[in-house]
Amino acid sequence: MIELDLSGLKCPLPVLRTRKVLLTLSPGERLQVISTDPLAGIDIPNLIRETGDVLESQKQEDSRLIFLVRKTAPA
């Protein structure tokens, strides 16, 4: 699993960097994204719907949003 810590970055950087990393993954690989931007709670799930990948989990720990994404669509 690849971890992408985007703490401290503001919209639109978390979603742009997540998209960039997703493009490098092979189907079946997982990506954990950590963000402190509250808008990421909306933007990351929307991105995953657009790419056709799977959002396996989304949780909040204090000010951090943590997403687990599984790559399913070819790049």
N, CA, C and O atoms as a Tinker XYZ file with bonds, in Angstrom:
   300  protein
     1  N      0.846000   -1.176000    0.000000    73     2
     2  CA     0.000000    0.000000    0.000000    64     1     3
     3  C      0.895000    1.244000    0.000000    63     2     4     5
     4  O      1.922000    1.293000    0.677000    81     3
     5  N      0.487000    2.221000   -0.759000    73     3     6
     6  CA     1.206000    3.493000   -0.841000    64     5     7
     7  C      0.494000    4.499000    0.047000    63     6     8     9
     8  O     -0.735000    4.577000    0.040000    81     7
     9  N      1.259000    5.268000    0.813000    73     7    10
    10  CA     0.670000    6.303000    1.660000    64     9    11
    11  C      1.028000    7.671000    1.095000    63    10    12    13
    12  O      2.187000    7.951000    0.788000    81    11
    13  N      0.016000    8.512000    0.966000    73    11    14
    14  CA     0.188000    9.868000    0.452000    64    13    15
    15  C     -0.290000   10.825000    1.537000    63    14    16    17
    16  O     -1.492000   10.989000    1.745000    81    15
    17  N      0.669000   11.465000    2.236000    73    15    18
    18  CA     0.325000   12.381000    3.319000    64    17    19
    19  C      0.295000   13.801000    2.765000    63    18    20    21
    20  O      1.336000   14.377000    2.447000    81    19
    21  N     -0.899000   14.354000    2.657000    73    19    22
    22  CA    -1.101000   15.686000    2.095000    64    21    23
    23  C     -1.490000   16.691000    3.171000    63    22    24    25
    24  O     -2.100000   17.719000    2.875000    81    23
    25  N     -1.139000   16.398000    4.405000    73    23    26
    26  CA    -1.462000   17.272000    5.530000    64    25    27
    27  C     -0.917000   18.673000    5.278000    63    26    28    29
    28  O      0.225000   18.841000    4.848000    81    27
    29  N     -1.750000   19.678000    5.552000    73    27    30
    30  CA    -1.343000   21.063000    5.402000    64    29    31
    31  C     -1.625000   21.663000    4.035000    63    30    32    33
    32  O     -1.581000   22.883000    3.875000    81    31
    33  N     -1.914000   20.817000    3.041000    73    31    34
    34  CA    -2.209000   21.335000    1.705000    64    33    35
    35  C     -3.684000   21.707000    1.601000    63    34    36    37
    36  O     -4.546000   21.031000    2.163000    81    35
    37  N     -3.959000   22.768000    0.888000    73    35    38
    38  CA    -5.339000   23.251000    0.719000    64    37    39
    39  C     -5.826000   22.969000   -0.690000    63    38    40    41
    40  O     -5.039000   22.789000   -1.619000    81    39
    41  N     -7.143000   22.936000   -0.823000    73    39    42
    42  CA    -7.832000   22.731000   -2.091000    64    41    43
    43  C     -7.272000   23.699000   -3.142000    63    42    44    45
    44  O     -7.127000   24.887000   -2.855000    81    43
    45  N     -6.963000   23.232000   -4.319000    73    43    46
    46  CA    -7.252000   21.918000   -4.913000    64    45    47
    47  C     -6.089000   20.932000   -4.858000    63    46    48    49
    48  O     -6.173000   19.863000   -5.462000    81    47
    49  N     -4.999000   21.260000   -4.145000    73    47    50
    50  CA    -3.810000   20.412000   -4.175000    64    49    51
    51  C     -4.034000   18.962000   -3.742000    63    50    52    53
    52  O     -3.501000   18.066000   -4.396000    81    51
    53  N     -4.797000   18.676000   -2.669000    73    51    54
    54  CA    -4.965000   17.263000   -2.306000    64    53    55
    55  C     -5.563000   16.408000   -3.422000    63    54    56    57
    56  O     -5.093000   15.298000   -3.672000    81    55
    57  N     -6.578000   16.909000   -4.082000    73    55    58
    58  CA    -7.209000   16.108000   -5.132000    64    57    59
    59  C     -6.302000   16.017000   -6.369000    63    58    60    61
    60  O     -6.266000   14.980000   -7.032000    81    59
    61  N     -5.582000   17.079000   -6.678000    73    59    62
    62  CA    -4.681000   17.039000   -7.834000    64    61    63
    63  C     -3.541000   16.055000   -7.614000    63    62    64    65
    64  O     -3.186000   15.301000   -8.520000    81    63
    65  N     -2.969000   16.057000   -6.419000    73    63    66
    66  CA    -1.864000   15.129000   -6.128000    64    65    67
    67  C     -2.357000   13.689000   -6.035000    63    66    68    69
    68  O     -1.654000   12.758000   -6.429000    81    67
    69  N     -3.575000   13.512000   -5.511000    73    67    70
    70  CA    -4.144000   12.161000   -5.463000    64    69    71
    71  C     -4.346000   11.625000   -6.872000    63    70    72    73
    72  O     -4.009000   10.475000   -7.154000    81    71
    73  N     -4.892000   12.451000   -7.757000    73    71    74
    74  CA    -5.107000   12.038000   -9.155000    64    73    75
    75  C     -3.776000   11.643000   -9.803000    63    74    76    77
    76  O     -3.696000   10.637000  -10.509000    81    75
    77  N     -2.746000   12.435000   -9.560000    73    75    78
    78  CA    -1.432000   12.170000  -10.158000    64    77    79
    79  C     -0.888000   10.812000   -9.722000    63    78    80    81
    80  O     -0.360000   10.059000  -10.540000    81    79
    81  N     -1.018000   10.502000   -8.432000    73    79    82
    82  CA    -0.526000    9.216000   -7.939000    64    81    83
    83  C     -1.391000    8.071000   -8.457000    63    82    84    85
    84  O     -0.863000    7.018000   -8.814000    81    83
    85  N     -2.700000    8.256000   -8.503000    73    83    86
    86  CA    -3.587000    7.195000   -9.013000    64    85    87
    87  C     -3.221000    6.801000  -10.441000    63    86    88    89
    88  O     -3.331000    5.633000  -10.814000    81    87
    89  N     -2.793000    7.759000  -11.226000    73    87    90
    90  CA    -2.429000    7.470000  -12.615000    64    89    91
    91  C     -1.213000    6.558000  -12.715000    63    90    92    93
    92  O     -1.012000    5.912000  -13.743000    81    91
    93  N     -0.398000    6.494000  -11.662000    73    91    94
    94  CA     0.802000    5.664000  -11.688000    64    93    95
    95  C      0.558000    4.247000  -11.157000    63    94    96    97
    96  O      1.425000    3.382000  -11.283000    81    95
    97  N     -0.612000    4.007000  -10.566000    73    95    98
    98  CA    -0.882000    2.711000   -9.934000    64    97    99
    99  C     -1.410000    1.693000  -10.932000    63    98   100   101
   100  O     -2.009000    2.040000  -11.949000    81    99
   101  N     -1.171000    0.434000  -10.616000    73    99   102
   102  CA    -1.728000   -0.668000  -11.388000    64   101   103
   103  C     -3.016000   -1.132000  -10.727000    63   102   104   105
   104  O     -3.178000   -0.975000   -9.517000    81   103
   105  N     -3.946000   -1.707000  -11.509000    73   103   106
   106  CA    -5.177000   -2.225000  -10.901000    64   105   107
   107  C     -4.870000   -3.181000   -9.748000    63   106   108   109
   108  O     -4.001000   -4.046000   -9.847000    81   107
   109  N     -5.610000   -2.998000   -8.652000    73   107   110
   110  CA    -5.419000   -3.818000   -7.459000    64   109   111
   111  C     -4.565000   -3.144000   -6.394000    63   110   112   113
   112  O     -4.654000   -3.505000   -5.220000    81   111
   113  N     -3.745000   -2.180000   -6.774000    73   111   114
   114  CA    -2.927000   -1.482000   -5.790000    64   113   115
   115  C     -3.807000   -0.565000   -4.947000    63   114   116   117
   116  O     -4.855000   -0.097000   -5.393000    81   115
   117  N     -3.354000   -0.321000   -3.714000    73   115   118
   118  CA    -4.100000    0.535000   -2.792000    64   117   119
   119  C     -3.310000    1.787000   -2.457000    63   118   120   121
   120  O     -2.080000    1.785000   -2.405000    81   119
   121  N     -4.060000    2.852000   -2.233000    73   119   122
   122  CA    -3.489000    4.145000   -1.894000    64   121   123
   123  C     -4.204000    4.678000   -0.662000    63   122   124   125
   124  O     -5.431000    4.776000   -0.635000    81   123
   125  N     -3.420000    5.021000    0.360000    73   123   126
   126  CA    -3.987000    5.674000    1.539000    64   125   127
   127  C     -3.655000    7.151000    1.440000    63   126   128   129
   128  O     -2.488000    7.528000    1.338000    81   127
   129  N     -4.687000    7.988000    1.471000    73   127   130
   130  CA    -4.525000    9.429000    1.362000    64   129   131
   131  C     -4.883000   10.062000    2.701000    63   130   132   133
   132  O     -5.943000    9.787000    3.264000    81   131
   133  N     -3.995000   10.908000    3.204000    73   131   134
   134  CA    -4.228000   11.624000    4.454000    64   133   135
   135  C     -4.264000   13.105000    4.136000    63   134   136   137
   136  O     -3.355000   13.630000    3.493000    81   135
   137  N     -5.321000   13.784000    4.587000    73   135   138
   138  CA    -5.468000   15.208000    4.309000    64   137   139
   139  C     -6.050000   15.917000    5.531000    63   138   140   141
   140  O     -6.840000   15.345000    6.281000    81   139
   141  N     -5.645000   17.164000    5.714000    73   139   142
   142  CA    -6.224000   17.983000    6.776000    64   141   143
   143  C     -7.172000   19.036000    6.206000    63   142   144   145
   144  O     -7.750000   19.822000    6.956000    81   143
   145  N     -7.332000   19.054000    4.889000    73   143   146
   146  CA    -8.232000   20.005000    4.242000    64   145   147
   147  C     -9.665000   19.480000    4.342000    63   146   148   149
   148  O     -9.956000   18.408000    3.811000    81   147
   149  N    -10.569000   20.211000    5.011000    73   147   150
   150  CA   -11.947000   19.732000    5.151000    64   149   151
   151  C    -12.640000   19.480000    3.807000    63   150   152   153
   152  O    -13.501000   18.606000    3.714000    81   151
   153  N    -12.277000   20.229000    2.779000    73   151   154
   154  CA   -12.902000   20.024000    1.470000    64   153   155
   155  C    -12.510000   18.703000    0.822000    63   154   156   157
   156  O    -13.184000   18.244000   -0.100000    81   155
   157  N    -11.441000   18.092000    1.288000    73   155   158
   158  CA   -11.037000   16.794000    0.758000    64   157   159
   159  C    -12.119000   15.747000    1.010000    63   158   160   161
   160  O    -12.232000   14.779000    0.258000    81   159
   161  N    -12.911000   15.932000    2.058000    73   159   162
   162  CA   -14.008000   15.011000    2.355000    64   161   163
   163  C    -15.050000   14.958000    1.257000    63   162   164   165
   164  O    -15.797000   13.985000    1.151000    81   163
   165  N    -15.104000   15.986000    0.448000    73   163   166
   166  CA   -16.010000   16.041000   -0.702000    64   165   167
   167  C    -15.229000   15.738000   -1.987000    63   166   168   169
   168  O    -15.673000   14.962000   -2.834000    81   167
   169  N    -14.063000   16.366000   -2.108000    73   167   170
   170  CA   -13.301000   16.299000   -3.358000    64   169   171
   171  C    -12.736000   14.918000   -3.668000    63   170   172   173
   172  O    -12.810000   14.467000   -4.811000    81   171
   173  N    -12.176000   14.242000   -2.674000    73   171   174
   174  CA   -11.560000   12.927000   -2.930000    64   173   175
   175  C    -12.617000   11.905000   -3.357000    63   174   176   177
   176  O    -12.409000   11.221000   -4.359000    81   175
   177  N    -13.751000   11.768000   -2.637000    73   175   178
   178  CA   -14.771000   10.827000   -3.117000    64   177   179
   179  C    -15.276000   11.162000   -4.531000    63   178   180   181
   180  O    -15.539000   10.256000   -5.322000    81   179
   181  N    -15.412000   12.453000   -4.849000    73   179   182
   182  CA   -15.827000   12.832000   -6.204000    64   181   183
   183  C    -14.790000   12.413000   -7.242000    63   182   184   185
   184  O    -15.144000   11.934000   -8.320000    81   183
   185  N    -13.519000   12.593000   -6.918000    73   183   186
   186  CA   -12.451000   12.167000   -7.816000    64   185   187
   187  C    -12.524000   10.663000   -8.066000    63   186   188   189
   188  O    -12.404000   10.210000   -9.204000    81   187
   189  N    -12.721000    9.898000   -7.000000    73   187   190
   190  CA   -12.756000    8.441000   -7.130000    64   189   191
   191  C    -13.933000    8.006000   -7.998000    63   190   192   193
   192  O    -13.806000    7.073000   -8.791000    81   191
   193  N    -15.073000    8.672000   -7.856000    73   191   194
   194  CA   -16.212000    8.372000   -8.739000    64   193   195
   195  C    -15.856000    8.665000  -10.196000    63   194   196   197
   196  O    -16.225000    7.903000  -11.090000    81   195
   197  N    -15.148000    9.754000  -10.435000    73   195   198
   198  CA   -14.746000   10.121000  -11.802000    64   197   199
   199  C    -13.777000    9.107000  -12.404000    63   198   200   201
   200  O    -13.901000    8.751000  -13.576000    81   199
   201  N    -12.815000    8.641000  -11.612000    73   199   202
   202  CA   -11.781000    7.747000  -12.134000    64   201   203
   203  C    -12.274000    6.317000  -12.276000    63   202   204   205
   204  O    -11.688000    5.537000  -13.026000    81   203
   205  N    -13.345000    5.957000  -11.567000    73   203   206
   206  CA   -13.852000    4.591000  -11.625000    64   205   207
   207  C    -13.168000    3.666000  -10.637000    63   206   208   209
   208  O    -13.407000    2.459000  -10.658000    81   207
   209  N    -12.326000    4.204000   -9.777000    73   207   210
   210  CA   -11.671000    3.391000   -8.756000    64   209   211
   211  C    -12.625000    3.206000   -7.569000    63   210   212   213
   212  O    -13.765000    3.668000   -7.616000    81   211
   213  N    -12.169000    2.540000   -6.516000    73   211   214
   214  CA   -13.032000    2.200000   -5.386000    64   213   215
   215  C    -12.537000    2.887000   -4.117000    63   214   216   217
   216  O    -11.371000    2.763000   -3.741000    81   215
   217  N    -13.441000    3.610000   -3.467000    73   215   218
   218  CA   -13.144000    4.199000   -2.161000    64   217   219
   219  C    -13.527000    3.151000   -1.124000    63   218   220   221
   220  O    -14.707000    2.976000   -0.820000    81   219
   221  N    -12.526000    2.450000   -0.577000    73   219   222
   222  CA   -12.793000    1.361000    0.357000    64   221   223
   223  C    -13.176000    1.873000    1.734000    63   222   224   225
   224  O    -14.003000    1.263000    2.413000    81   223
   225  N    -12.584000    2.990000    2.159000    73   223   226
   226  CA   -12.955000    3.551000    3.455000    64   225   227
   227  C    -12.615000    5.030000    3.510000    63   226   228   229
   228  O    -11.734000    5.526000    2.808000    81   227
   229  N    -13.351000    5.709000    4.373000    73   227   230
   230  CA   -13.114000    7.123000    4.639000    64   229   231
   231  C    -13.385000    7.331000    6.118000    63   230   232   233
   232  O    -14.463000    6.994000    6.608000    81   231
   233  N    -12.403000    7.891000    6.840000    73   231   234
   234  CA   -12.612000    8.128000    8.262000    64   233   235
   235  C    -11.933000    9.420000    8.667000    63   234   236   237
   236  O    -11.076000    9.947000    7.958000    81   235
   237  N    -12.335000    9.912000    9.813000    73   235   238
   238  CA   -11.742000   11.126000   10.351000    64   237   239
   239  C    -11.121000   10.818000   11.704000    63   238   240   241
   240  O    -11.755000   10.215000   12.570000    81   239
   241  N     -9.870000   11.241000   11.875000    73   239   242
   242  CA    -9.163000   11.130000   13.159000    64   241   243
   243  C     -8.671000   12.525000   13.500000    63   242   244   245
   244  O     -7.744000   13.038000   12.873000    81   243
   245  N     -9.293000   13.133000   14.492000    73   243   246
   246  CA    -9.013000   14.520000   14.852000    64   245   247
   247  C     -9.229000   15.398000   13.617000    63   246   248   249
   248  O    -10.331000   15.420000   13.069000    81   247
   249  N     -8.203000   16.118000   13.173000    73   247   250
   250  CA    -8.372000   16.997000   12.016000    64   249   251
   251  C     -7.956000   16.322000   10.712000    63   250   252   253
   252  O     -7.954000   16.960000    9.659000    81   251
   253  N     -7.602000   15.038000   10.774000    73   251   254
   254  CA    -7.137000   14.324000    9.578000    64   253   255
   255  C     -8.250000   13.491000    8.962000    63   254   256   257
   256  O     -8.967000   12.773000    9.658000    81   255
   257  N     -8.380000   13.598000    7.654000    73   255   258
   258  CA    -9.256000   12.729000    6.893000    64   257   259
   259  C     -8.380000   11.659000    6.258000    63   258   260   261
   260  O     -7.345000   11.964000    5.666000    81   259
   261  N     -8.801000   10.401000    6.383000    73   259   262
   262  CA    -8.004000    9.291000    5.862000    64   261   263
   263  C     -8.874000    8.486000    4.902000    63   262   264   265
   264  O     -9.953000    8.014000    5.257000    81   263
   265  N     -8.372000    8.344000    3.674000    73   263   266
   266  CA    -9.093000    7.628000    2.625000    64   265   267
   267  C     -8.266000    6.424000    2.203000    63   266   268   269
   268  O     -7.042000    6.502000    2.098000    81   267
   269  N     -8.947000    5.311000    1.963000    73   267   270
   270  CA    -8.283000    4.133000    1.405000    64   269   271
   271  C     -8.919000    3.865000    0.055000    63   270   272   273
   272  O    -10.117000    3.603000   -0.046000    81   271
   273  N     -8.093000    3.936000   -0.982000    73   271   274
   274  CA    -8.566000    3.818000   -2.356000    64   273   275
   275  C     -7.924000    2.596000   -2.992000    63   274   276   277
   276  O     -6.726000    2.360000   -2.837000    81   275
   277  N     -8.735000    1.818000   -3.712000    73   275   278
   278  CA    -8.204000    0.684000   -4.470000    64   277   279
   279  C     -8.311000    1.003000   -5.954000    63   278   280   281
   280  O     -9.388000    1.323000   -6.458000    81   279
   281  N     -7.201000    0.912000   -6.633000    73   279   282
   282  CA    -7.151000    1.178000   -8.078000    64   281   283
   283  C     -7.832000    0.027000   -8.807000    63   282   284   285
   284  O     -7.456000   -1.132000   -8.632000    81   283
   285  N     -8.819000    0.342000   -9.613000    73   283   286
   286  CA    -9.482000   -0.699000  -10.402000    64   285   287
   287  C     -9.437000   -0.386000  -11.880000    63   286   288   289
   288  O     -9.331000   -1.290000  -12.710000    81   287
   289  N     -9.516000    0.885000  -12.212000    73   287   290
   290  CA    -9.553000    1.278000  -13.624000    64   289   291
   291  C     -8.145000    1.412000  -14.171000    63   290   292   293
   292  O     -7.244000    1.863000  -13.465000    81   291
   293  N     -7.946000    1.022000  -15.429000    73   291   294
   294  CA    -6.627000    1.243000  -16.023000    64   293   295
   295  C     -6.326000    2.732000  -16.135000    63   294   296   297
   296  O     -7.237000    3.548000  -16.267000    81   295
   297  N     -5.067000    3.074000  -16.084000    73   295   298
   298  CA    -4.660000    4.499000  -16.130000    64   297   299
   299  C     -4.957000    5.118000  -17.486000    63   298   300
   300  O     -4.681000    6.299000  -17.699000    81   299
